Amino acid sequence: MSATVDGAVFALNPLSTGASYTIDPNGANQTVLAINPEPPPGWSRPNAILLIPRNTPLALAFSPGDAAAPTAILIYAHSVATNSTVEVQCLGAPGASTFTIPADTLANLPASYQLLDGSYAELIIGTLGFNHAVPFNNGLAANGLLLNSSWLSQTVVIQ
């Protein structure tokens, strides 16, 4: 898999043993970085779509993927009717096993309950990979940092 961002080419091979991330493959600034992602948090996701009321705090329980790294909690909601997207970003302290998003924050999300117009929402929990970050420099970046993270996602309905 490869992509171009601001003229630089990036390649990623996340499925093989000893996975790597290549910046500017076969180019003058080629840099190959080893990928050693943090483990994802342990999270017992429901088998069905999770319903999130906007007027009640959302309490989440998980096991940190790395007790020394923060856990990120995101809710991403898109409303087709208003062509708008709202994202809530929260950061749990390293070692934390619970996090509560207050109702006043959830109240700002667009409702997606019983909408058949293509609106959607996702709850995403991940380990921020600060402890396995890989610094690099080349002709494209004087001070680069590859952040390795692992994430779990669940479709949700905002009510």
N, CA, C and O of each residue as an XYZ file, in Angstrom:
636
protein
N       0.849     -1.158      0.000
C       0.000      0.000      0.000
C       0.901      1.229      0.000
O       1.893      1.264      0.728
N       0.573      2.232     -0.802
C       1.350      3.460     -0.786
C       0.422      4.654     -0.974
O      -0.697      4.519     -1.470
N       0.903      5.813     -0.571
C       0.132      7.047     -0.680
C       1.087      8.203     -0.907
O       2.270      8.115     -0.577
N       0.572      9.285     -1.471
C       1.371     10.488     -1.675
C       0.787     11.610     -0.833
O      -0.408     11.895     -0.908
N       1.630     12.241     -0.036
C       1.224     13.362      0.798
C       2.230     14.484      0.590
O       3.426     14.294      0.811
N       1.760     15.642      0.170
C       2.630     16.797     -0.081
C       3.831     16.427     -0.951
O       4.946     16.883     -0.697
N       3.607     15.603     -1.974
C       4.671     15.244     -2.904
C       5.556     14.103     -2.442
O       6.334     13.582     -3.241
N       5.470     13.697     -1.198
C       6.278     12.589     -0.686
C       5.477     11.296     -0.799
O       4.265     11.294     -0.585
N       6.138     10.220     -1.126
C       5.487      8.929     -1.253
C       5.758      8.116      0.005
O       6.891      8.058      0.484
N       4.712      7.489      0.538
C       4.821      6.669      1.728
C       4.318      5.271      1.390
O       3.353      5.136      0.638
N       4.939      4.239      1.920
C       4.482      2.861      1.727
C       4.357      2.199      3.085
O       5.168      2.436      3.980
N       3.336      1.368      3.234
C       3.074      0.714      4.508
C       2.763     -0.752      4.245
O       1.960     -1.076      3.370
N       3.391     -1.622      4.993
C       3.132     -3.045      4.908
C       2.816     -3.546      6.311
O       3.700     -4.092      6.971
N       1.565     -3.374      6.795
C       1.255     -3.695      8.178
C       0.976     -5.171      8.443
O       0.833     -5.559      9.602
N       0.895     -6.004      7.409
C       0.465     -7.376      7.614
C       1.595     -8.380      7.730
O       1.348     -9.521      8.121
N       2.795     -8.013      7.416
C       3.881     -8.983      7.449
C       4.620     -8.940      8.777
O       4.537     -7.963      9.522
N       5.346    -10.023      9.059
C       6.207    -10.047     10.236
C       7.325     -9.051      9.990
O       7.863     -8.970      8.886
N       7.667     -8.307     11.002
C       8.695     -7.282     10.814
C       8.204     -6.176      9.908
O       8.942     -5.702      9.044
N       6.966     -5.761     10.098
C       6.360     -4.741      9.239
C       7.185     -3.458      9.258
O       7.877     -3.151     10.228
N       7.090     -2.728      8.165
C       7.850     -1.489      8.050
C       7.028     -0.418      7.351
O       6.027     -0.702      6.694
N       7.472      0.804      7.511
C       6.870      1.970      6.884
C       7.978      2.632      6.087
O       9.010      3.003      6.646
N       7.773      2.785      4.779
C       8.807      3.348      3.921
C       8.392      4.730      3.457
O       7.319      4.912      2.882
N       9.244      5.686      3.711
C       9.030      7.054      3.242
C       9.811      7.216      1.948
O      10.993      6.875      1.894
N       9.167      7.733      0.903
C       9.783      7.973     -0.403
C      10.416      6.697     -0.963
O      11.618      6.678     -1.229
N       9.614      5.607     -1.152
C      10.181      4.355     -1.651
C      10.917      4.548     -2.966
O      10.399      5.169     -3.893
N      12.115      4.018     -3.038
C      12.993      4.092     -4.220
C      13.362      5.515     -4.606
O      13.885      5.743     -5.696
N      13.101      6.464     -3.738
C      13.438      7.852     -4.017
C      14.729      8.264     -3.325
O      15.336      7.481     -2.594
N      15.129      9.483     -3.562
C      16.375     10.003     -2.997
C      16.331     10.103     -1.473
O      17.374     10.105     -0.818
N      15.137     10.185     -0.917
C      14.995     10.336      0.535
C      14.389      9.093      1.189
O      13.758      9.188      2.241
N      14.580      7.931      0.565
C      13.985      6.708      1.104
C      14.463      6.468      2.531
O      15.655      6.522      2.833
N      13.490      6.202      3.392
C      13.758      5.881      4.786
C      12.811      4.753      5.169
O      11.597      4.885      5.014
N      13.350      3.649      5.666
C      12.537      2.513      6.093
C      12.537      2.486      7.620
O      13.590      2.439      8.256
N      11.340      2.515      8.192
C      11.194      2.526      9.647
C      10.462      1.270     10.096
O       9.451      0.897      9.502
N      10.956      0.622     11.125
C      10.293     -0.558     11.673
C       9.015     -0.146     12.392
O       8.974      0.878     13.074
N       7.979     -0.953     12.232
C       6.718     -0.696     12.923
C       6.608     -1.670     14.081
O       6.664     -2.886     13.899
N       6.451     -1.121     15.263
C       6.293     -1.904     16.477
C       5.161     -1.273     17.271
O       5.407     -0.603     18.274
N       3.899     -1.481     16.824
C       2.790     -0.748     17.447
C       2.519     -1.163     18.879
O       2.762     -2.300     19.284
N       2.008     -0.202     19.629
C       1.518     -0.463     20.973
C       0.347     -1.436     20.853
O      -0.357     -1.411     19.844
N       0.122     -2.282     21.839
C      -1.073     -3.140     21.790
C      -2.334     -2.306     21.990
O      -2.300     -1.290     22.683
N      -3.448     -2.729     21.386
C      -4.693     -1.978     21.592
C      -5.204     -2.198     23.007
O      -4.826     -3.171     23.659
N      -6.054     -1.307     23.482
C      -6.670     -1.533     24.791
C      -7.542     -2.786     24.740
O      -8.045     -3.156     23.679
N      -7.717     -3.425     25.873
C      -8.693     -4.498     25.969
C     -10.048     -3.869     26.211
O     -10.245     -3.177     27.210
N     -10.977     -4.104     25.312
C     -12.285     -3.460     25.409
C     -13.332     -4.463     24.974
O     -13.277     -4.960     23.849
N     -14.266     -4.765     25.819
C     -15.346     -5.691     25.493
C     -16.427     -4.933     24.747
O     -17.352     -4.376     25.339
N     -16.283     -4.928     23.425
C     -17.265     -4.233     22.608
C     -18.557     -5.042     22.564
O     -18.523     -6.272     22.600
N     -19.696     -4.353     22.485
C     -20.959     -5.085     22.399
C     -21.100     -5.773     21.042
O     -20.474     -5.366     20.064
N     -21.925     -6.817     20.992
C     -22.173     -7.516     19.728
C     -23.116     -6.724     18.830
O     -23.132     -6.929     17.617
N     -23.884     -5.842     19.404
C     -24.838     -5.032     18.644
C     -24.346     -3.593     18.601
O     -23.370     -3.233     19.259
N     -25.032     -2.785     17.823
C     -24.695     -1.363     17.766
C     -24.961     -0.741     19.127
O     -26.017     -0.959     19.721
N     -24.024      0.017     19.607
C     -24.106      0.662     20.918
C     -24.923      1.948     20.806
O     -24.683      2.762     19.915
N     -25.873      2.128     21.697
C     -26.704      3.324     21.740
C     -26.116      4.304     22.754
O     -25.901      3.942     23.911
N     -25.856      5.537     22.330
C     -25.298      6.560     23.205
C     -26.305      7.702     23.334
O     -26.466      8.492     22.404
N     -26.988      7.795     24.490
C     -27.867      8.944     24.712
C     -27.027     10.215     24.900
O     -25.979     10.179     25.544
N     -27.486     11.323     24.341
C     -26.732     12.576     24.444
C     -26.955     13.290     25.763
O     -26.285     14.283     26.047
N     -27.892     12.800     26.583
C     -28.192     13.479     27.843
C     -27.685     12.711     29.066
O     -28.051     13.041     30.194
N     -26.855     11.699     28.858
C     -26.337     10.866     29.951
C     -24.834     10.687     29.769
O     -24.386     10.457     28.645
N     -24.043     10.783     30.828
C     -22.600     10.529     30.690
C     -22.342      9.119     30.151
O     -23.076      8.184     30.470
N     -21.321      8.976     29.354
C     -20.938      7.686     28.790
C     -19.714      7.171     29.545
O     -18.615      7.706     29.404
N     -19.917      6.129     30.345
C     -18.820      5.527     31.107
C     -18.269      4.341     30.327
O     -19.021      3.448     29.935
N     -16.979      4.330     30.107
C     -16.311      3.258     29.372
C     -15.304      2.570     30.280
O     -14.594      3.229     31.039
N     -15.242      1.257     30.201
C     -14.255      0.475     30.947
C     -13.398     -0.285     29.937
O     -13.916     -0.813     28.953
N     -12.105     -0.339     30.177
C     -11.159     -0.992     29.278
C      -9.911     -1.343     30.058
O      -9.704     -0.858     31.170
N      -9.088     -2.179     29.477
C      -7.762     -2.457     30.029
C      -6.766     -1.729     29.143
O      -6.795     -1.909     27.926
N      -5.888     -0.916     29.708
C      -4.952     -0.183     28.844
C      -4.062     -1.155     28.069
O      -3.616     -2.170     28.606
N      -3.813     -0.833     26.811
C      -2.915     -1.652     25.998
C      -1.490     -1.561     26.495
O      -0.741     -2.535     26.434
N      -1.118     -0.409     26.980
C       0.199     -0.160     27.569
C      -0.058      0.736     28.775
O      -0.468      1.886     28.617
N       0.179      0.218     29.973
C      -0.126      0.973     31.192
C       0.671      2.261     31.303
O       0.313      3.136     32.091
N       1.754      2.400     30.526
C       2.564      3.613     30.577
C       2.176      4.623     29.491
O       2.762      5.702     29.411
N       1.189      4.274     28.654
C       0.781      5.152     27.556
C      -0.662      5.618     27.772
O      -1.464      4.885     28.350
N      -0.997      6.815     27.318
C      -2.375      7.275     27.431
C      -3.302      6.493     26.489
O      -2.871      5.972     25.459
N      -4.570      6.427     26.866
C      -5.594      5.825     26.020
C      -6.433      6.950     25.432
O      -6.897      7.833     26.153
N      -6.623      6.913     24.121
C      -7.436      7.924     23.449
C      -8.831      7.367     23.211
O      -8.986      6.205     22.834
N      -9.835      8.188     23.428
C     -11.225      7.830     23.189
C     -11.781      8.881     22.236
O     -11.710     10.079     22.509
N     -12.334      8.425     21.117
C     -12.885      9.335     20.115
C     -14.310      8.937     19.786
O     -14.632      7.750     19.728
N     -15.153      9.917     19.574
C     -16.462      9.690     18.976
C     -16.507     10.569     17.741
O     -16.311     11.783     17.810
N     -16.766      9.934     16.615
C     -16.815     10.621     15.330
C     -18.239     10.480     14.816
O     -18.703      9.361     14.596
N     -18.948     11.598     14.618
C     -20.339     11.562     14.185
C     -20.536     12.454     12.972
O     -20.114     13.611     12.962
N     -21.185     11.904     11.944
C     -21.458     12.663     10.721
C     -22.961     12.713     10.485
O     -23.641     11.689     10.535
N     -23.468     13.907     10.230
C     -24.879     14.108      9.926
C     -25.019     14.496      8.456
O     -24.483     15.516      8.023
N     -25.736     13.682      7.701
C     -25.953     13.985      6.288
C     -26.903     15.169      6.139
O     -26.716     16.009      5.258
N     -27.921     15.239      6.997
C     -28.925     16.306      6.888
C     -28.313     17.695      6.984
O     -28.751     18.616      6.293
N     -27.307     17.853      7.831
C     -26.674     19.169      7.993
C     -25.291     19.224      7.350
O     -24.609     20.246      7.434
N     -24.869     18.123      6.704
C     -23.547     18.020      6.094
C     -22.472     18.505      7.071
O     -21.638     19.350      6.747
N     -22.525     17.936      8.275
C     -21.578     18.346      9.308
C     -21.006     17.133     10.020
O     -21.622     16.068     10.066
N     -19.836     17.316     10.566
C     -19.164     16.264     11.314
C     -18.685     16.851     12.625
O     -18.146     17.957     12.662
N     -18.883     16.106     13.702
C     -18.413     16.508     15.017
C     -17.569     15.358     15.550
O     -17.937     14.190     15.424
N     -16.441     15.704     16.141
C     -15.585     14.689     16.738
C     -15.275     15.089     18.166
O     -14.883     16.225     18.432
N     -15.452     14.158     19.076
C     -15.085     14.345     20.468
C     -13.785     13.578     20.662
O     -13.701     12.399     20.318
N     -12.776     14.236     21.207
C     -11.488     13.600     21.468
C     -11.174     13.703     22.948
O     -11.149     14.795     23.517
N     -10.932     12.546     23.569
C     -10.620     12.504     25.000
C      -9.333     11.717     25.192
O      -8.991     10.859     24.378
N      -8.630     12.013     26.262
C      -7.369     11.342     26.540
C      -7.382     10.850     27.982
O      -7.426     11.639     28.925
N      -7.343      9.522     28.131
C      -7.284      8.916     29.457
C      -5.850      8.879     29.950
O      -4.925      8.695     29.159
N      -5.661      9.047     31.213
C      -4.319      9.041     31.801
C      -3.667      7.672     31.627
O      -4.363      6.657     31.588
N      -2.337      7.633     31.521
C      -1.654      6.332     31.456
C      -2.069      5.451     32.631
O      -2.094      5.894     33.780
N      -2.389      4.208     32.326
C      -2.782      3.258     33.361
C      -4.255      3.286     33.727
O      -4.724      2.388     34.427
N      -5.001      4.290     33.277
C      -6.427      4.379     33.596
C      -7.178      3.224     32.941
O      -6.836      2.796     31.839
N      -8.206      2.724     33.630
C      -9.002      1.633     33.072
C     -10.464      2.034     32.876
O     -11.282      1.220     32.445
N     -10.787      3.276     33.190
C     -12.131      3.797     32.944
C     -12.018      5.246     32.473
O     -11.040      5.939     32.753
N     -13.035      5.672     31.760
C     -13.119      7.065     31.335
C     -14.592      7.378     31.134
O     -15.334      6.562     30.587
N     -15.019      8.556     31.575
C     -16.411      8.978     31.407
C     -16.444     10.260     30.585
O     -15.775     11.242     30.906
N     -17.233     10.228     29.521
C     -17.448     11.431     28.707
C     -18.720     12.082     29.242
O     -19.774     11.446     29.251
N     -18.644     13.346     29.691
C     -19.812     13.983     30.306
C     -20.935     14.254     29.300
O     -20.703     14.405     28.101
N     -22.151     14.309     29.828
C     -23.331     14.540     28.991
C     -23.265     15.873     28.257
O     -23.732     15.969     27.122
N     -22.690     16.910     28.883
C     -22.637     18.213     28.198
C     -21.730     18.161     26.967
O     -21.904     18.957     26.044
N     -20.781     17.254     26.940
C     -19.956     17.060     25.749
C     -20.733     16.268     24.701
O     -20.719     16.616     23.520
N     -21.406     15.210     25.127
C     -22.190     14.387     24.202
C     -23.341     15.162     23.580
O     -23.758     14.854     22.463
N     -23.860     16.160     24.282
C     -24.982     16.957     23.775
C     -24.634     17.675     22.477
O     -25.532     18.053     21.724
N     -23.345     17.868     22.203
C     -22.918     18.573     20.996
C     -22.850     17.682     19.761
O     -22.630     18.175     18.655
N     -23.036     16.378     19.937
C     -22.994     15.452     18.805
C     -24.325     15.460     18.064
O     -25.374     15.590     18.694
N     -24.307     15.324     16.744
C     -25.574     15.252     16.010
C     -26.241     13.899     16.247
O     -25.573     12.867     16.304
N     -27.547     13.917     16.382
C     -28.288     12.668     16.568
C     -28.232     11.848     15.291
O     -28.325     12.387     14.189
N     -28.079     10.548     15.448
C     -28.107      9.659     14.287
C     -29.143      8.561     14.484
O     -29.246      7.657     13.655
N     -29.909      8.624     15.568
C     -30.885      7.596     15.906
C     -32.005      7.543     14.879
O     -32.641      8.562     14.608
N     -32.252      6.393     14.315
C     -33.302      6.105     13.349
C     -33.224      6.953     12.090
O     -34.246      7.164     11.437
N     -32.053      7.441     11.731
C     -31.891      8.187     10.489
C     -31.430      7.221      9.399
O     -30.469      6.477      9.592
N     -32.102      7.235      8.279
C     -31.747      6.362      7.166
C     -31.127      7.162      6.030
O     -31.195      6.755      4.870
N     -30.530      8.288      6.358
C     -30.001      9.175      5.336
C     -28.498      9.033      5.120
O     -27.913      9.812      4.367
N     -27.866      8.066      5.760
C     -26.418      7.890      5.618
C     -25.619      8.478      6.764
O     -24.391      8.406      6.754
N     -26.291      9.061      7.758
C     -25.581      9.561      8.936
C     -24.972      8.380      9.680
O     -25.523      7.279      9.661
N     -23.857      8.601     10.323
C     -23.208      7.515     11.054
C     -22.374      8.066     12.190
O     -22.073      9.259     12.238
N     -22.002      7.176     13.111
C     -21.150      7.553     14.228
C     -20.307      6.343     14.618
O     -20.735      5.199     14.470
N     -19.111      6.610     15.115
C     -18.167      5.580     15.552
C     -17.590      5.958     16.901
O     -17.306      7.127     17.162
N     -17.418      4.966     17.753
C     -16.689      5.111     19.008
C     -15.374      4.372     18.804
O     -15.367      3.201     18.424
N     -14.268      5.051     19.054
C     -12.938      4.507     18.761
C     -12.077      4.643     20.014
O     -12.000      5.716     20.613
N     -11.435      3.551     20.399
C     -10.556      3.561     21.573
C      -9.198      3.031     21.134
O      -9.109      1.989     20.485
N      -8.137      3.758     21.494
C      -6.806      3.336     21.068
C      -5.715      3.682     22.064
O      -5.874      4.534     22.937
N      -4.617      2.994     21.898
C      -3.426      3.271     22.694
C      -2.546      4.213     21.891
O      -2.188      3.903     20.754
N      -2.191      5.353     22.459
C      -1.274      6.254     21.761
C       0.134      5.696     21.893
O       0.581      5.370     22.993
N       0.810      5.590     20.797
C       2.092      4.897     20.759
C       3.304      5.733     21.095
O       4.329      5.616     20.422
N       3.226      6.561     22.099
C       4.370      7.398     22.453
C       5.587      6.575     22.853
O       6.719      6.977     22.582
N       5.370      5.429     23.493
C       6.489      4.638     24.005
C       7.229      3.871     22.905
O       8.365      3.442     23.110
N       6.598      3.697     21.747
C       7.241      3.010     20.627
C       7.427      3.944     19.431
O       7.631      3.474     18.311
N       7.360      5.241     19.650
C       7.544      6.203     18.558
C       8.962      6.083     17.998
O       9.921      5.842     18.731
N       9.068      6.256     16.677
C      10.349      6.106     15.995
C      10.766      7.460     15.413
O      10.133      7.938     14.471
N      11.815      8.088     15.952
C      12.280      9.352     15.371
C      13.077      9.087     14.095
O      13.721      8.046     13.966
N      13.033     10.024     13.163
C      13.808      9.903     11.928
C      14.059     11.288     11.364
O      13.414     12.263     11.752
N      15.001     11.356     10.447
C      15.205     12.560      9.644
C      15.722     12.128      8.292
O      16.437     11.133      8.169
N      15.353     12.886      7.284
C      15.820     12.670      5.914
C      15.619     13.982      5.163
O      15.345     15.011      5.781
N      15.750     13.960      3.864
C      15.610     15.182      3.077
C      14.204     15.755      3.068
O      14.009     16.906      2.677
N      13.224     14.971      3.492
C      11.843     15.428      3.514
C      11.420     15.967      4.876
O      10.528     16.811      4.965
N      12.059     15.480      5.931
C      11.698     15.899      7.287
C      12.966     16.041      8.119
O      13.715     15.079      8.290
N      13.201     17.233      8.630
C      14.375     17.445      9.470
C      14.218     16.723     10.800
O      15.181     16.166     11.327
N      13.011     16.732     11.338
C      12.713     16.060     12.605
C      11.376     15.357     12.456
O      10.324     15.960     12.669
N      11.416     14.083     12.089
C      10.193     13.317     11.908
C       9.967     12.368     13.066
O      10.893     12.026     13.801
N       8.714     11.945     13.217
C       8.364     11.001     14.267
C       7.234     10.113     13.744
O       6.172     10.607     13.366
N       7.469      8.807     13.725
C       6.434      7.845     13.354
C       5.795      7.361     14.645
O       6.460      6.773     15.499
N       4.501      7.613     14.780
C       3.767      7.234     15.977
C       3.002      5.957     15.675
O       2.132      5.952     14.804
N       3.309      4.875     16.379
C       2.657      3.578     16.188
C       1.520      3.443     17.186
O       1.748      3.499     18.394
N       0.305      3.268     16.699
C      -0.860      3.163     17.568
C      -1.752      2.021     17.112
O      -1.762      1.664     15.934
N      -2.502      1.450     18.046
C      -3.484      0.415     17.734
C      -4.841      0.865     18.256
O      -4.948      1.415     19.352
N      -5.883      0.621     17.452
C      -7.209      1.149     17.755
C      -8.287      0.087     17.587
O      -8.142     -0.831     16.779
N      -9.366      0.215     18.350
C     -10.559     -0.601     18.221
C     -11.733      0.350     17.945
O     -11.786      1.454     18.487
N     -12.668     -0.090     17.102
C     -13.769      0.790     16.705
C     -15.090      0.048     16.834
O     -15.158     -1.172     16.686
N     -16.132      0.811     17.111
C     -17.485      0.257     17.252
C     -18.482      1.253     16.664
O     -18.462      2.435     17.006
N     -19.348      0.771     15.782
C     -20.425      1.615     15.281
C     -21.373      1.932     16.439
O     -21.712      1.058     17.237
N     -21.789      3.180     16.516
C     -22.703      3.608     17.573
C     -23.846      4.405     16.976
O     -23.772      4.871     15.839
N     -24.895      4.555     17.754
C     -26.027      5.409     17.375
C     -26.122      6.486     18.435
O     -26.181      6.193     19.629
N     -26.137      7.716     18.001
C     -26.260      8.862     18.909
C     -27.728      9.221     19.005
O     -28.377      9.511     18.000
N     -28.243      9.200     20.218
C     -29.682      9.432     20.411
C     -29.920     10.754     21.114
O     -31.068     11.122     21.363
